[in-house]
Amino acid sequence: MKKLGRTRSMRQALIRSLASALVLNRRIETTQAKAKMVQPIIEKLTRLAKNLGRDESRKQILTFFQDRIIVNKLFEHASGSSRSSGFTRLIHTGIRHGDSARLSRLEWVDSTHSTHKTHKP
């Protein structure tokens, strides 16, 4: 796991904050390194919400987010999805001008607000 120039507690807070923003806003735009760190965690939490019993998985997810509103929204999204995995997509959006960091957008695949355009053959 990359350290991103932060201590362990700061990294955990960053990941929790980015994951919460993704659940609430359906997509986030951040650096590629941060998006790649958050994506597997959000995938794991969504699979947990979808596959396990409601009470057990709700408690486990609540220990990560520590906010019932976010947990409820995650369960709404997981229950509305027909997928068993691959709930999010990572789209590379370009390079930030100030420090040349690679930017990426992390969003839900089943999102109705998606701006990702697919090419039809």
Helices and strands as residue ranges (DSSP letters): H 8-25, E 27-31, H 32-51, H 54-65, H 68-80, E 88-95, E 102-108
